[in-house]
Amino acid sequence: MPEIKGNTVGLKAAQKKDLLKLYQTRIDRSALVSWELARRLTAISFDTGRQIGVLIDRKGNILQVLIGDAKSIMISELSRFRVGKSRFRGVRWIHTHLNGEPLTQDDLTDLALLRFDAAAAIETTAAGLPGRISAAWLTPNAGKTPWHIEPQTSLSRFELDFYGLINALEQEFARQRDSQSTGNSMRKAILVGVTTDRMTDLQRSMNELTELAKAADIDIIETVTQKRNRFDPKFVVGSGKLNDVMITAMQKGAELLIFEGELSGSQMRAISELCDLEVIDRTQLILDIFARRAHSRDGKLQVELAQMKYSLPRLVLKDDFMSRITGGIGAKGPGETKIEVLRRRVKDRIAKLEHELEHISGQRRMRRSQRSVSGAPIINLGGYTNAGKSTILHELTGADILIENRMFATLDPTSRRLRLPSGRQSVLIDTVGFIQDLPKDLAKAFRATLEELEDADILLHVVDISNPEFANQIMAVQQILEELALDDIPQLTVFNKIDKTAPEILESVKAAWPEAVFITALEFASLRQVPQALDEMLDRQPADGE
């Protein structure tokens, strides 16, 4: 049944009747708005003292009638009107202004964010008749603003082949998108970061988020940051800043928003409902990378467990999905909601995964016990992600493993025999890299993998000294080791990539870390310092039973 949306409080019965009659109006599809429809809108607007608006489809049918107050109208939920990546929503927004003002900034923002075919404001004169019209529509390559605004003119003089215009614009948007995507299948994203503290700390986090996005094969087209007194409880960023982000996304073809902090389920839903973009946070991005890189059975199980634990508190369904199920005739109680069923299934899956991983953990303990019996010292490669651990393992042992200059290239543990200069045999194990603020669920899920560190005789802590944040990365690794109660393992700190480091920085670090080893992993003459240093450390360690 047709209904009136918006501020209907205080309307007279006759006014409501006039508003409902608008649904019977139909205009020619080639016209933006007809004189007859404009006259009826301004008459009702004059009578009520409020703005009146209609949504019109491309066949000229009135889909929705809305009423606001004297200054604005709140547009209702538009999810039933589909929108594509290279097309508009298929509806135009026509409404009245009481004081003759042109389209406002809010009107233009709605045009961009809601991807209307067009938006127009019609002046309501003192006689209740249509006066001037202000119209705008989205255009490709529009520069700083994504819209074109027609000069305000008398409605009687306004001429436009609306249907032809929209078809031409959609074709142009489609060509633009095709040209942007040619030769580049990577998803386009905008990074968003908010802080209530120092901007320098946020910038450091945003730099790392950029590297994470690259590791996930995502093309970053814009980075947006904001400093606030407090985080917005609904959108994290301010609503005005978020509007700017959405407009930028539309202009540059972004399909993904990545937030630096962790979003709650309600925040993720609120932001995604404001636009037609996928919204994820840093944790979800890391989980996505891990899901791509895990190859072993236990690695895949660990990633799935982390994903399940992450998703459980974020299981949110829209109201129209909340109907009761499984509560038919003869059932006890009202039944379960779909969301309850989903949560129960996720919990069951989590329990099953944890049981399987506990079994895998037992198998790992058995293998570690066998290694221990062999008497070969165990050396674990640890450190921040992308520090060069896998390169060192490959160069020292010839291990056939994936080596990439990207974060989390290695997830599954790899162990190889390594003969040290003294002739003693050792076992060198590569493990998953660490990262600042590692998601707790991910750390817990990878407990079976990180247990490899427990029986290590030496932790070979690899540091990328060429990274400007290497000092913070060292602290992050030490913090994680402390949380895992592994900080008592003897460490050999190896500063890698000295060939990419300024001499003054290198000398300063050497003075501060006299016991460390400084190498370039790809140069064997430099790398052979590592086995020698390991031999010396093992010689200094007390024998079993001492």
C-alpha positions in Angstrom: 0.0 0.0 0.0 1.3 3.5 -0.8 2.4 5.4 2.3 3.8 8.7 3.3 7.4 8.6 4.6 8.9 11.1 7.0 7.5 13.8 9.3 3.8 13.2 9.2 3.1 14.5 12.7 0.4 17.2 12.7 -0.8 16.7 9.1 -4.4 17.1 8.4 -6.5 14.4 6.8 -6.9 16.4 3.6 -3.1 17.1 3.4 -2.4 13.3 3.8 -4.9 12.6 1.0 -3.2 15.1 -1.3 0.2 13.5 -0.6 -1.1 10.0 -1.3 -2.7 11.2 -4.6 0.9 12.0 -5.8 1.4 8.2 -6.3 -1.2 8.4 -9.1 1.0 10.9 -11.0 3.1 9.7 -13.9 5.5 11.7 -16.0 7.1 11.3 -19.4 10.4 9.4 -18.9 12.3 11.9 -21.0 11.4 14.7 -18.6 13.2 15.3 -15.3 9.9 16.6 -13.8 6.6 17.7 -15.3 4.9 21.0 -14.7 1.9 19.2 -13.3 3.9 17.3 -10.7 5.9 20.4 -9.7 2.6 22.3 -9.3 1.1 19.7 -7.0 4.4 19.4 -5.0 4.7 23.2 -4.4 0.9 23.5 -3.6 1.2 20.8 -0.8 4.5 22.3 0.3 2.9 25.8 0.6 -0.1 24.4 2.4 1.9 22.4 5.0 4.9 24.7 5.3 7.2 21.7 4.8 9.5 20.4 2.1 7.8 17.7 0.0 9.8 15.2 -2.1 9.3 12.2 -4.4 11.4 9.4 -5.8 10.7 8.7 -9.4 11.8 5.7 -11.4 12.9 5.8 -15.1 9.4 4.9 -16.3 8.1 8.0 -14.7 6.3 6.3 -11.7 6.3 7.8 -8.2 7.9 5.2 -6.0 8.0 7.1 -2.7 6.5 10.3 -1.2 8.4 12.0 1.6 7.7 14.9 3.8 10.2 16.8 6.0 10.2 20.1 7.8 10.7 23.6 6.5 14.5 23.1 6.0 15.1 19.5 5.0 13.8 15.9 4.4 15.2 12.7 5.7 15.4 10.2 2.9 14.2 6.7 3.8 15.9 3.3 3.4 16.8 2.7 -0.3 18.2 -0.8 -0.2 15.3 -2.1 -2.4 16.5 0.2 -5.2 19.6 -1.6 -6.6 22.7 0.2 -7.7 25.6 -1.1 -9.8 29.2 -0.2 -9.9 28.9 1.7 -13.2 25.3 2.8 -13.0 23.0 4.9 -10.9 20.2 3.9 -8.6 17.5 4.2 -11.2 15.5 6.8 -9.3 15.6 10.6 -9.3 15.0 12.8 -6.3 12.7 15.8 -6.7 11.7 18.0 -3.8 10.6 21.5 -2.9 12.5 24.4 -1.2 10.4 27.0 0.6 12.8 29.9 0.4 14.0 29.7 -3.2 17.5 28.4 -2.4 19.3 26.2 -4.9 20.4 22.6 -4.1 22.2 22.6 -0.7 25.4 20.8 0.1 23.4 18.2 1.9 21.3 17.7 -1.3 24.5 17.2 -3.3 26.0 14.9 -0.8 22.8 12.7 -1.0 23.0 12.8 -4.7 26.6 11.4 -4.6 26.3 8.9 -1.8 22.9 7.5 -2.8 23.8 7.6 -6.5 20.5 9.1 -7.6 20.0 9.5 -11.3 19.5 13.2 -10.6 18.4 15.6 -7.8 16.3 18.7 -8.2 14.9 21.4 -5.9 11.9 23.4 -7.0 11.2 26.8 -5.5 7.8 27.2 -3.8 6.6 30.8 -4.6 4.5 33.0 -2.3 1.5 31.9 -4.4 2.3 28.2 -3.9 3.3 27.8 -7.5 6.6 26.4 -9.0 9.3 29.0 -9.4 12.9 28.3 -10.2 14.4 24.8 -10.4 17.9 23.8 -9.4 19.1 20.4 -10.8 22.3 18.4 -10.6 23.6 14.9 -11.7 26.8 12.9 -11.3 29.5 13.1 -14.0 32.7 11.2 -14.6 36.0 13.1 -14.4 34.3 16.0 -12.5 37.4 17.1 -10.6 37.0 18.1 -7.0 33.3 17.5 -6.9 31.6 14.5 -8.7 28.5 16.4 -9.8 27.4 18.9 -12.5 25.0 21.6 -11.3 22.7 23.3 -13.8 22.3 27.1 -13.3 19.1 27.8 -11.4 16.4 28.8 -13.9 12.6 29.2 -14.2 10.9 25.8 -14.4 9.0 27.0 -17.5 12.3 27.5 -19.3 14.0 24.4 -18.1 14.6 21.8 -20.9 16.4 18.5 -20.6 16.3 15.1 -22.3 16.6 13.3 -19.0 16.4 9.8 -20.4 19.0 10.4 -23.0 21.3 12.1 -20.5 21.2 9.2 -18.0 21.9 6.6 -20.7 24.9 8.6 -21.9 26.3 9.2 -18.4 26.0 5.5 -17.5 27.8 4.5 -20.6 30.6 7.0 -19.9 30.9 5.8 -16.3 31.1 2.2 -17.6 33.9 3.1 -20.1 35.8 5.0 -17.3 35.6 2.0 -15.0 36.7 -0.4 -17.7 39.7 1.8 -18.6 40.6 2.0 -14.9 40.5 -1.7 -14.5 42.3 -2.6 -17.7 45.4 -4.7 -16.8 44.7 -4.3 -13.0 42.5 -6.9 -11.3 43.4 -5.7 -7.8 40.6 -4.4 -5.7 40.6 -0.7 -5.0 40.4 0.5 -1.4 40.5 3.6 0.8 42.3 3.3 4.1 40.7 5.2 7.0 42.4 5.9 10.3 41.2 7.8 13.4 43.1 8.8 16.5 42.5 10.6 19.8 46.2 10.7 20.4 49.3 11.7 18.4 49.0 11.8 14.6 52.6 10.5 14.3 51.5 7.3 16.0 48.5 7.0 13.6 50.7 7.6 10.6 52.9 4.8 11.7 49.9 2.5 12.0 48.6 3.6 8.6 52.0 2.8 7.0 51.8 -0.7 8.3 48.2 -1.0 7.2 49.3 0.0 3.7 51.8 -2.9 3.7 49.2 -5.3 4.9 46.9 -4.2 2.1 49.6 -4.8 -0.4 50.1 -8.2 1.0 46.4 -8.9 0.3 46.8 -7.7 -3.3 44.7 -4.6 -2.7 45.3 -1.3 -4.6 45.3 1.7 -2.2 43.9 4.7 -4.0 43.5 7.0 -1.0 44.5 7.3 2.7 42.2 9.3 5.0 43.1 10.2 8.6 41.3 12.2 11.3 42.1 13.3 14.8 39.1 13.6 17.1 38.5 14.2 20.8 36.7 10.9 20.9 35.7 8.2 18.5 32.3 8.5 16.9 30.3 5.6 18.5 28.5 4.9 15.3 30.9 5.6 12.4 34.3 5.9 14.2 35.1 8.9 12.1 32.8 12.0 11.9 29.8 11.7 9.6 31.1 14.7 7.6 34.5 13.0 7.0 32.8 9.7 6.2 30.7 11.5 3.6 33.9 12.8 2.0 35.3 9.3 2.0 32.2 8.0 0.3 32.4 10.7 -2.4 36.1 10.0 -3.0 35.3 6.2 -3.3 32.7 6.9 -5.9 35.0 9.2 -7.9 38.0 6.9 -7.9 36.2 3.6 -8.2 37.0 2.2 -4.7 34.9 -0.8 -3.7 36.4 -1.4 -0.2 37.0 0.7 3.0 39.7 -0.6 5.4 39.7 0.9 8.9 42.9 1.0 10.9 41.2 0.1 14.2 39.0 -2.8 15.1 35.3 -2.2 14.3 32.4 -3.5 16.3 29.6 -5.3 14.5 27.2 -2.4 14.8 29.8 0.1 13.5 30.6 -2.2 10.5 26.9 -2.4 9.8 26.2 1.3 10.1 29.1 2.3 7.8 28.3 -0.3 5.2 24.6 0.7 5.2 25.6 4.3 4.5 27.1 3.2 1.2 27.4 0.4 -1.3 31.0 -0.5 -0.2 32.4 -3.4 1.6 33.8 -2.4 5.0 36.5 -4.3 6.9 39.0 -3.5 9.7 42.7 -4.3 10.3 41.9 -7.6 12.0 39.8 -8.8 9.2 42.4 -7.8 6.7 45.1 -9.9 8.6 42.7 -12.8 8.7 42.2 -12.5 5.0 45.9 -12.6 4.4 46.3 -15.6 6.6 43.5 -17.4 4.8 45.3 -16.9 1.5 48.7 -18.0 2.8 47.8 -21.1 4.9 48.5 -24.3 3.0 48.9 -27.0 5.5 45.8 -28.6 7.1 46.6 -27.3 10.6 47.3 -23.8 9.2 43.9 -23.7 7.5 42.2 -25.0 10.6 43.9 -22.3 12.7 42.8 -19.5 10.3 39.3 -20.8 10.2 39.2 -20.9 14.0 40.4 -17.3 14.2 37.8 -16.2 11.6 35.0 -17.9 13.5 35.9 -16.3 16.8 36.2 -12.9 15.0 32.8 -13.3 13.4 30.8 -14.6 16.4 30.2 -11.3 18.1 29.7 -9.6 14.7 26.8 -11.8 13.6 24.2 -9.2 12.8 21.1 -9.7 10.5 18.8 -7.0 9.4 15.3 -6.8 11.0 13.6 -8.5 8.1 15.7 -11.6 8.7 14.7 -11.9 12.3 11.6 -13.9 11.9 11.2 -16.9 14.2 12.1 -20.3 12.8 11.8 -23.9 14.0 8.9 -23.0 16.2 6.0 -24.5 14.3 3.0 -26.4 15.6 3.9 -28.8 18.4 7.2 -27.2 19.1 8.1 -26.1 22.6 8.6 -22.4 23.0 8.8 -19.7 20.3 11.8 -21.4 18.5 15.1 -19.9 17.7 15.8 -16.8 15.6 18.0 -17.2 12.6 20.7 -15.3 14.3 20.6 -17.7 17.3 20.8 -20.6 14.9 23.9 -19.1 13.2 25.5 -18.3 16.5 25.0 -21.9 17.8 26.4 -23.3 14.6 29.4 -21.1 14.8 30.0 -22.1 18.4 29.7 -25.7 17.5 32.2 -25.2 14.7 34.6 -23.4 17.0 34.5 -26.3 19.5 35.2 -28.8 16.8 38.1 -26.8 15.4 39.6 -26.4 18.9 39.4 -30.1 19.5 41.1 -30.8 16.1 43.9 -28.3 16.9 44.4 -29.8 20.3 45.0 -33.1 18.6 47.5 -31.4 16.2 49.2 -29.8 19.2 49.7 -33.2 20.7 51.3 -34.4 17.5 53.6 -31.4 17.5 54.6 -32.1 21.1 55.5 -35.7 20.1 57.7 -34.5 17.2 59.4 -31.9 19.4 60.0 -34.7 21.9 61.7 -36.8 19.2 63.8 -33.9 18.2 64.8 -33.3 21.8 65.9 -37.0 22.1 68.1 -36.6 19.1 70.1 -34.1 21.1 70.3 -31.6 18.2 69.9 -28.0 19.5 66.7 -26.3 18.3 67.0 -22.8 16.8 63.8 -20.9 16.0 63.7 -18.0 13.6 61.4 -15.4 15.1 60.8 -11.7 14.6 58.5 -9.2 13.0 56.8 -10.1 9.8 58.8 -9.5 6.6 62.1 -9.2 8.4 63.8 -11.8 6.2 63.4 -15.0 8.3 62.5 -17.2 5.3 65.4 -15.8 3.3 67.8 -16.8 6.1 66.4 -20.3 6.3 66.7 -20.7 2.5 70.2 -19.4 2.3 71.5 -21.4 5.2 69.8 -24.7 4.5 68.6 -24.6 0.9 65.0 -25.0 2.0 62.6 -24.8 -0.9 60.2 -22.3 0.6 58.2 -19.3 -0.6 60.2 -16.0 -0.3 58.4 -12.8 -0.9 59.0 -9.2 0.0 55.6 -8.9 1.7 54.0 -9.4 5.1 53.1 -12.9 6.3 54.6 -14.7 3.3 55.2 -17.6 5.7 52.5 -19.1 7.9 53.3 -22.8 8.1 56.4 -23.8 10.2 59.3 -25.2 8.2 62.2 -27.0 9.9 65.5 -28.0 8.3 68.8 -29.5 9.5 71.7 -27.0 9.8 75.3 -28.0 10.3 77.2 -25.4 12.3 80.9 -24.6 11.8 81.8 -26.7 14.8 80.3 -29.7 13.0 77.3 -30.1 15.4 73.9 -30.7 13.8 71.1 -28.3 14.7 67.4 -27.9 13.7 66.5 -24.5 12.2 62.7 -23.7 12.3 60.9 -20.8 10.6 57.7 -19.7 12.2 54.9 -17.1 11.4 56.0 -13.5 11.8 54.8 -11.2 14.6 53.0 -7.9 14.2 52.0 -5.1 16.5 48.6 -5.5 18.1 48.3 -9.1 16.8 44.5 -10.0 17.0 44.1 -12.0 20.2 41.9 -14.6 18.5 44.6 -15.1 15.8 47.3 -15.5 18.5 45.2 -18.0 20.3 44.4 -19.9 17.1 48.1 -20.1 16.2 49.0 -21.4 19.7 49.9 -24.8 18.2 52.3 -23.1 15.7 53.8 -20.8 18.3 54.4 -23.8 20.6 57.3 -24.5 18.3 59.2 -21.8 20.2 58.8 -23.4 23.6 61.5 -26.0 23.2 63.9 -23.7 21.4 67.5 -23.6 22.7 68.0 -20.3 20.9 65.6 -17.7 19.4 67.2 -16.1 16.3 65.4 -12.8 16.5 65.6 -11.3 13.0 65.2 -7.5 12.7 64.8 -5.5 9.5 67.1 -2.6 10.3 66.2 -0.8 7.1 62.6 -0.3 8.3 62.2 3.1 10.0 60.0 1.4 12.7 62.5 -1.4 13.6 62.8 -0.2 17.2 59.0 -0.4 17.7 59.0 -3.8 16.0 61.6 -5.1 18.4 59.5 -4.0 21.3 56.4 -5.5 19.7 58.1 -8.9 19.4 59.4 -8.8 23.0 55.9 -7.9 24.2 54.4 -10.9 22.4 57.2 -13.2 23.7 56.4 -12.0 27.2 52.7 -12.7 26.7 53.5 -16.2 25.5 55.9 -16.7 28.5 58.8 -17.3 26.0 60.9 -14.3 26.9 63.4 -16.4 28.9 64.7 -18.2 25.8 68.2 -17.1 24.9 68.1 -14.7 21.9 70.6 -13.9 19.2 69.5 -10.7 17.6 70.3 -10.5 13.9 69.9 -7.1 12.2 69.2 -7.9 8.5 69.2 -5.7 5.3 72.2 -3.5 6.4 72.8 -2.8 2.7 69.7 -0.7 2.7 70.5 1.2 5.9 72.1 4.6 6.3 75.7 4.3 7.7 75.0 6.7 10.7 72.0 4.6 11.7 74.0 1.4 11.4 76.9 2.7 13.6 74.5 3.9 16.2 72.7 0.5 16.4 76.0 -1.4 16.5 77.0 0.7 19.5 73.8 0.0 21.3 73.7 -3.7 20.4 77.3 -5.0 20.7 76.2 -8.7 21.0 74.1 -8.5 17.8 75.0 -9.8 14.4 74.6 -7.4 11.4 74.0 -9.0 8.0 72.6 -8.9 4.5 70.9 -12.3 4.2 71.4 -12.5 0.4 75.2 -12.1 0.7 76.8 -15.4 1.9 80.0 -13.7 3.2 77.8 -11.6 5.5 75.3 -14.4 6.4 78.0 -16.9 7.6 78.3 -14.8 10.7 75.0 -16.3 11.9 76.1 -20.0 12.2 79.3 -18.8 13.9 77.5 -16.7 16.4 75.1 -19.7 17.1 78.0 -22.0 17.7 79.5 -19.5 20.2 76.1 -19.2 22.0 75.6 -22.9 22.3 79.2 -23.3 23.6 78.3 -20.9 26.4 75.1 -22.6 27.3 75.3 -25.1 30.3 75.1 -28.8 29.4 72.0 -30.7 30.5 72.1 -31.5 34.1 74.5 -28.8 35.1 
